[in-house]
Amino acid sequence: MKLQVSNFEARCRMIQEGIGIGVVPEKIAANYLQKMGLQCIHLLDDWAERQFYLCVNNFSNQKIHIQNLLNILLR
């Protein structure tokens, strides 16, 4: 069964109540570990790595300072 909740706190409360397990970002989990008595198990699989993307509407039409910032972020 798959459950979907509206936020990370609700997910952690579900886990606290023994309803299941959840995948939560490490920094979010740290906020609830002690408070809710949860344990964190680090995932080491490649799929567990987050990927971030820069999204723009036509890079070449951006103002020069925006292009410069994007170029810095892409390094």
Stockholm file with secondary structure:
# STOCKHOLM 1.0

chainA/1-75         MKLQVSNFEARCRMIQEGIGIGVVPEKIAANYLQKMGLQCIHLLDDWAERQFYLCVNNFSNQKIHIQNLLNILLR
#=GR chainA/1-75 SS CCCCCSSHHHHHHHHHTTSCCCCCCHHHHHHHHHHHTCCCCCCCSGGGSCCCCCCCSCGGGSCHHHHHHHHHHHC
#=GC SS_cons        CCCCCSSHHHHHHHHHTTSCCCCCCHHHHHHHHHHHTCCCCCCCSGGGSCCCCCCCSCGGGSCHHHHHHHHHHHC
//
